[in-house]
Amino acid sequence: MIPYKDDNPTIRFPIITIILIVINTIVFLFQISSGDDSNAVVYTYGVIPYRLLHGNEVMGTPIAVNLLTAMFLHGGFLHLAGNMLYLWIFGNNIEDRLGILRFIIFYLLCGVIATYAHALSDPSSMLPMIGASGAISGIIGAYLVLFPRAKIHTLIFFGFFIQVIKVPAVIVIGFWIVLQFISGLLSKGLYGGGGGVAWFAHIGGFLAGVILIKLFLITKRL
């Protein structure tokens, strides 16, 4: 099941969503252009759970900086493409509801909460966490709260055959979050929590989005 667009029109042009996509893409191009130094970039500007929880700077970089920069690094083209696809599908509607400033704060806050959720799930890890997944998971959580009945154009695979259907957001997102929970639990049981995908960042970011979106909308009305 791969979503690729929704039937949920916006009023305002999603300038911040587009800017985020552009920045993520530019940073990824910088990463791959670094060649042998790309690994050093990840370790310098990613978030290492152990150092985050113990307050250690990474090669002189303040933790607050790493919390921000890690959101714009990616582990490969598919990692980037998947994240940007989900950001484009769901981000424009959340930006439309929150407005530019609140959307930026919401996005970054969900990303920070997601990072801590991952770190707490694997506090001894020295592997850097990178990616926009946590922040985007917050966007997905907000979308579920605000637009559960919106129709999502989704690719369904039946062997060699592909069917395009419109599925309510509650089903698409529900399937996605269940997959995150199952994968997260399996990763703990099979791999002891080390390496791989930061499933608990997705879960933490999603829950943050579900909880925070109503608060952000309340502040918008004040």
C-alpha positions as CSV (number, residue, x, y, z in Angstrom):
1,M,0.0,0.0,0.0
2,I,1.7,3.2,-1.2
3,P,-0.2,6.5,-1.0
4,Y,0.8,9.2,-3.6
5,K,-1.7,12.0,-3.3
6,D,-5.0,13.0,-1.6
7,D,-8.3,14.6,-2.5
8,N,-8.0,17.3,0.1
9,P,-7.7,20.8,-1.4
10,T,-5.9,23.7,0.3
11,I,-6.6,27.4,0.3
12,R,-3.1,28.7,0.6
13,F,0.0,27.8,-1.4
14,P,2.1,25.3,0.7
15,I,5.3,27.4,0.6
16,I,6.8,26.0,3.8
17,T,6.1,22.4,2.7
18,I,7.9,23.0,-0.6
19,I,10.8,24.8,1.1
20,L,11.3,21.9,3.5
21,I,11.3,19.5,0.6
22,V,13.9,21.6,-1.2
23,I,16.1,22.0,1.8
24,N,16.0,18.2,2.5
25,T,16.9,17.6,-1.1
26,I,19.8,20.1,-1.1
27,V,21.2,18.7,2.1
28,F,21.0,15.2,0.7
29,L,22.9,16.2,-2.4
30,F,25.5,17.8,-0.2
31,Q,25.8,14.5,1.7
32,I,26.4,12.3,-1.3
33,S,28.8,14.9,-2.8
34,S,30.9,14.6,0.3
35,G,32.0,11.1,-0.8
36,D,34.1,9.4,1.9
37,D,33.3,12.3,4.2
38,S,29.6,11.6,4.1
39,N,29.8,9.2,7.1
40,A,31.6,12.0,9.1
41,V,28.7,14.4,8.2
42,V,26.2,11.9,9.6
43,Y,28.1,11.4,12.8
44,T,28.8,15.2,13.2
45,Y,25.3,16.4,12.5
46,G,23.1,13.4,13.4
47,V,21.8,12.7,16.9
48,I,23.5,9.9,18.9
49,P,21.1,8.7,21.6
50,Y,23.7,8.1,24.3
51,R,25.2,11.6,23.9
52,L,21.8,13.2,23.6
53,L,20.7,11.7,26.9
54,H,24.0,12.3,28.7
55,G,24.4,15.9,27.5
56,N,27.6,15.3,25.5
57,E,28.4,17.5,22.5
58,V,29.2,15.8,19.2
59,M,32.7,16.9,18.0
60,G,32.0,20.4,19.5
61,T,28.5,20.7,18.0
62,P,25.9,21.7,20.6
63,I,23.1,19.2,21.1
64,A,20.5,21.8,20.2
65,V,22.1,22.1,16.8
66,N,22.2,18.4,16.2
67,L,18.5,18.1,17.1
68,L,17.8,20.4,14.2
69,T,20.4,19.3,11.6
70,A,19.6,15.6,12.1
71,M,16.1,16.2,10.7
72,F,17.5,17.2,7.3
73,L,19.9,14.3,6.8
74,H,19.0,11.1,5.1
75,G,20.5,7.6,4.8
76,G,19.9,7.2,1.1
77,F,17.7,8.2,-1.9
78,L,14.8,5.9,-1.0
79,H,14.9,7.2,2.6
80,L,14.7,10.8,1.3
81,A,12.1,10.0,-1.4
82,G,9.7,8.2,0.9
83,N,9.9,11.0,3.5
84,M,9.4,13.8,1.0
85,L,6.4,11.9,-0.6
86,Y,4.6,11.7,2.7
87,L,5.5,15.3,3.5
88,W,4.0,16.5,0.2
89,I,0.8,14.4,0.6
90,F,0.0,15.4,4.2
91,G,2.1,18.5,4.9
92,N,0.3,21.0,2.7
93,N,-3.0,20.5,4.5
94,I,-1.5,20.9,7.9
95,E,0.3,24.0,6.8
96,D,-2.9,25.3,5.4
97,R,-4.7,24.8,8.8
98,L,-1.9,26.1,11.0
99,G,-0.4,28.9,8.9
100,I,3.3,29.4,8.2
101,L,4.8,30.1,11.7
102,R,2.8,27.6,13.6
103,F,3.5,24.9,11.0
104,I,7.2,25.5,11.2
105,I,7.1,25.2,15.0
106,F,4.8,22.2,14.9
107,Y,7.1,20.4,12.4
108,L,10.3,21.0,14.4
109,L,8.7,20.2,17.8
110,C,7.4,16.9,16.5
111,G,10.8,16.1,15.1
112,V,12.5,16.9,18.5
113,I,10.0,14.8,20.4
114,A,10.5,11.9,17.9
115,T,14.2,12.1,18.4
116,Y,13.9,11.8,22.2
117,A,11.4,8.9,21.8
118,H,14.0,7.0,19.7
119,A,16.8,7.9,22.2
120,L,14.8,6.7,25.2
121,S,14.0,3.4,23.4
122,D,17.7,2.8,22.9
123,P,19.6,5.0,25.4
124,S,23.0,3.2,25.0
125,S,23.1,3.5,21.2
126,M,26.1,5.2,19.7
127,L,24.6,5.1,16.2
128,P,23.4,8.5,14.8
129,M,19.8,9.0,14.1
130,I,19.0,11.0,11.0
131,G,16.0,11.8,8.8
132,A,12.8,13.8,8.6
133,S,10.7,10.8,9.5
134,G,9.9,11.8,13.1
135,A,8.7,15.3,12.1
136,I,6.7,14.0,9.2
137,S,5.2,11.3,11.5
138,G,3.9,14.3,13.5
139,I,2.3,15.7,10.4
140,I,0.7,12.3,9.7
141,G,-0.7,12.2,13.2
142,A,-2.2,15.7,12.8
143,Y,-3.7,14.7,9.5
144,L,-5.4,11.8,11.0
145,V,-7.0,14.0,13.7
146,L,-8.1,16.7,11.3
147,F,-8.9,14.8,8.1
148,P,-9.7,11.1,8.9
149,R,-12.2,10.8,6.0
150,A,-10.1,12.5,3.3
151,K,-9.5,10.2,0.4
152,I,-6.0,9.1,-0.3
153,H,-5.0,7.8,-3.8
154,T,-3.1,4.6,-3.0
155,L,-1.3,2.0,-5.0
156,I,-2.2,-1.6,-4.1
157,F,0.0,-4.4,-5.3
158,F,-1.5,-7.8,-6.3
159,G,1.6,-9.7,-7.5
160,F,2.5,-8.2,-10.8
161,F,-0.7,-6.2,-11.0
162,I,-1.1,-2.7,-9.5
163,Q,-4.5,-1.2,-8.6
164,V,-5.1,2.5,-7.8
165,I,-7.9,3.0,-5.3
166,K,-9.1,5.8,-3.1
167,V,-8.8,4.9,0.6
168,P,-10.0,7.0,3.6
169,A,-7.0,8.5,5.5
170,V,-8.0,6.7,8.7
171,I,-7.4,3.4,7.0
172,V,-4.1,4.4,5.2
173,I,-2.7,6.1,8.3
174,G,-4.1,3.4,10.6
175,F,-2.3,0.7,8.6
176,W,0.9,2.8,8.7
177,I,1.0,3.3,12.5
178,V,0.1,-0.3,13.2
179,L,3.1,-1.3,11.0
180,Q,5.3,1.1,13.0
181,F,4.3,-0.5,16.3
182,I,4.7,-4.0,15.1
183,S,8.1,-3.2,13.5
184,G,9.3,-1.4,16.6
185,L,8.4,-4.3,18.8
186,L,10.0,-6.8,16.5
187,S,13.2,-4.7,16.3
188,K,13.5,-4.9,20.0
189,G,12.9,-8.6,20.2
190,L,15.1,-9.6,17.2
191,Y,17.8,-7.0,17.2
192,G,18.0,-5.8,20.7
193,G,17.2,-2.2,19.7
194,G,20.4,-1.6,17.8
195,G,20.6,0.0,14.3
196,G,18.1,-0.1,11.5
197,V,15.0,2.1,11.2
198,A,14.1,4.4,14.1
199,W,10.6,3.0,14.5
200,F,10.1,4.6,17.9
201,A,10.9,8.0,16.4
202,H,8.0,7.4,14.0
203,I,5.7,6.4,16.9
204,G,6.8,9.3,19.1
205,G,6.4,11.8,16.4
206,F,3.0,10.5,15.4
207,L,1.7,10.6,19.0
208,A,3.1,14.1,19.4
209,G,1.2,15.2,16.3
210,V,-2.0,13.7,17.5
211,I,-1.7,15.5,20.8
212,L,-0.3,18.8,19.8
213,I,-2.4,19.6,16.8
214,K,-5.4,20.5,18.8
215,L,-3.3,22.7,21.1
216,F,-1.8,24.5,18.1
217,L,-5.3,25.1,16.7
218,I,-6.5,26.5,20.0
219,T,-3.6,29.0,20.1
220,K,-4.4,30.0,16.5
221,R,-7.9,31.1,17.7
222,L,-6.6,33.1,20.6
